[in-house]
Amino acid sequence: MRSTKSPSWIKRALGFSPLPVPPHVFDLGERRLRYGQFVRAGSGFRFRAYRAVPVPADAFLAGPLGGPLRDPRAFQALLAGLVKELPGVREASLVIPDAWLRVTFTESGELPRAAAARDDVLRWKLKRLVPFRVDELRIGAQEVEPLPSYSGEEPKRLLLGFAVDQLLTQLEDAFAAVGVRLGEITNTSLALISALGEEGPEPGFWALVVVEEEGYTLAFVRGSEPILHRFKAFTGSLPEAARASLVTRDLKLTRNFLDEHYPGADLSRVLLAAPEALVPIWMDRLSEGLGSAAAPLAAGHLPPLQVEIALGGPQPVWREIAPMLGAARREVL
């Protein structure tokens, strides 16, 4: 029997998930690589293992969607050193930053069944939406609920995910070389939505804001399904006051999306995942920009988690382990 605790729309999110999600999760960024093991236990999880290693500052080339690895062999050696300390990992999920794996939405008619024809349609649609070379991207799509105000000729609404294919292939090859098969690659915000999503017959609207080094993501979510997902890159070295003004204005404009398409809908909660030093600044920005008080991500927002990692070792903070927990929660067989 298959459990459906994780939202059905995301079980094969972005086309990168052909396998059931295992309890082993890696989380990779430009400066660190983390591992966590999360074993389902009733309605919660047991947090069995955790490791973290630094990634060299020049490991990745620069690029608007994250650059490829500068030295794939060096990364493989780093990964091998971590994996040899782990408890028999053969299959795992991988979480990468939102800047590397982006999300957008589009309307569509019935998609072709043939994989090549379907890919051609998705690339054509994405080309009209983003300023990137779509022939260099890996693209996936999943149907989501249409907007209630939409009255166009294409009745389906698709969540499109896209990332640099060379980077994903390098990462998959590096893990395969050390005996680990990646069954799913997702990004931080989608993994957090899986960790934090509400279930029930009438799920409410809520917002998630994720602040990373490269930029920030704002997602409006209904239950466990995103209805809007926007990543905004930080550009240049703006003075703090100017950046704050731009962020607040963007939040207000984005909040109008909810008012336009779901009149009268209130946000039941606004959750903030940000580095501790930035939490006070972003709490003020969200209150002004979204008109709702925000709460920093905390243990109480996550499914029940029994921590069993050894004391004295590296102890992660909730913001660090929540995306990994969400990735482990996606699909349970």
HELIX and SHEET records of a PDB file:
HELIX    1   1 SER A    8  ILE A   10  5                                   3    
HELIX    2   2 ALA A   13  GLY A   15  5                                   3    
HELIX    3   3 PRO A   72  VAL A   83  1                                  12    
HELIX    4   4 ALA A  115  LYS A  127  1                                  13    
HELIX    5   5 VAL A  134  GLU A  136  5                                   3    
HELIX    6   6 ASP A  165  ALA A  177  1                                  13    
HELIX    7   7 THR A  188  LEU A  196  1                                   9    
HELIX    8   8 GLU A  240  HIS A  261  1                                  22    
HELIX    9   9 GLU A  276  LEU A  278  5                                   3    
HELIX   10  10 VAL A  279  LEU A  290  1                                  12    
HELIX   11  11 ALA A  299  HIS A  301  5                                   3    
HELIX   12  12 TRP A  318  ARG A  329  1                                  12    
SHEET    1   A 6 ARG A 181  ASN A 187  0                                        
SHEET    2   A 6 GLU A  91  ILE A  96  1                                        
SHEET    3   A 6 HIS A  24  LEU A  28  1                                        
SHEET    4   A 6 ARG A  32  ALA A  41 -1                                        
SHEET    5   A 6 GLY A  44  PRO A  54 -1                                        
SHEET    6   A 6 LEU A 305  VAL A 307  1                                        
SHEET    1   B 3 LEU A 101  SER A 108  0                                        
SHEET    2   B 3 LYS A 156  VAL A 164 -1                                        
SHEET    3   B 3 LEU A 137  VAL A 144 -1                                        
SHEET    1   C 5 GLU A 225  ALA A 233  0                                        
SHEET    2   C 5 GLY A 215  ARG A 222 -1                                        
SHEET    3   C 5 PHE A 205  VAL A 211 -1                                        
SHEET    4   C 5 LEU A 267  ALA A 273  1                                        
SHEET    5   C 5 ALA A 295  PRO A 296  1                                        
END                                                                             
